[in-house]
Amino acid sequence: MITEENINNFLIQQDIEGLIALGSPHDEYSSEAEAIYKETSLLDKEQRTVSNIITIIAEVWEKYFGIVSVQDKLNRQSAFEKLAHYIAG
């Protein structure tokens, strides 16, 4: 079962923005993990697809990091996909 803590640990490990590598504390991605967890937990079994989860992750990233350009999103797509597959199980 995926938890908010699991998502946060995954985000720390992936360090999508490179903030942990720059010395940020390990709670750097906790707000994003919380938002992703809350939104994905609202999905029913049929809605819990990798595509829908990627959309949620991208929306959270846009909100918290101001990632709006297509290129910025493409640069993070691989990490978003890995996280979405992890959440989808």
C-alpha positions in Angstrom: 0.0 0.0 0.0 1.3 3.4 -1.0 1.5 6.0 1.8 2.4 9.7 1.9 5.7 8.7 3.5 6.5 6.2 0.7 5.9 9.0 -1.9 8.0 11.4 0.0 10.9 8.8 0.2 10.6 8.2 -3.5 10.7 11.9 -4.2 13.8 12.3 -2.0 15.4 9.4 -3.8 14.6 10.8 -7.2 15.4 14.4 -6.2 13.7 15.7 -9.3 14.7 19.3 -8.7 18.2 18.5 -7.4 17.4 20.2 -4.1 18.5 17.3 -1.8 21.8 17.2 -3.7 22.2 20.9 -2.9 21.8 20.3 0.8 18.1 20.8 1.3 16.5 19.0 4.3 14.8 15.6 3.7 11.4 17.2 4.2 12.0 19.3 1.1 9.4 17.4 -0.9 7.0 16.6 1.9 4.4 19.2 0.7 4.4 17.8 -2.8 4.2 14.2 -1.4 1.2 15.2 0.7 -0.6 16.8 -2.3 0.2 13.9 -4.6 -1.0 11.4 -2.0 -4.2 13.2 -1.3 -5.1 13.6 -5.0 -4.2 10.0 -6.0 -6.1 8.6 -3.0 -9.2 10.1 -4.4 -8.9 8.0 -7.6 -11.1 4.9 -7.8 -9.6 1.7 -9.3 -10.6 2.5 -12.9 -9.2 6.1 -12.6 -5.9 4.9 -11.1 -4.0 4.8 -14.3 -0.4 5.8 -14.9 -1.6 8.6 -17.2 -4.0 10.1 -14.7 -1.4 9.9 -12.0 1.2 11.6 -14.2 -1.3 14.4 -14.7 -1.7 14.8 -11.0 2.0 14.8 -10.4 2.6 17.4 -13.2 -0.2 19.6 -11.7 1.4 19.4 -8.2 4.8 20.2 -9.6 3.4 23.2 -11.6 1.8 24.5 -8.4 4.8 24.1 -6.1 7.7 24.7 -8.5 6.1 26.9 -11.2 6.9 24.4 -13.8 4.9 25.6 -16.8 6.9 25.4 -20.0 6.6 22.3 -22.1 10.3 21.8 -22.0 10.4 21.9 -18.2 7.7 19.3 -18.1 9.5 17.1 -20.7 12.7 17.3 -18.6 10.8 15.9 -15.7 8.6 13.4 -17.6 10.8 10.4 -16.9 10.8 11.0 -13.1 7.0 11.6 -13.2 6.5 8.3 -15.0 8.6 6.4 -12.5 6.6 7.9 -9.6 3.3 7.2 -11.4 4.2 3.6 -12.0 5.3 3.3 -8.3 2.0 4.7 -7.1 -0.2 2.7 -9.6 1.5 -0.5 -8.4 
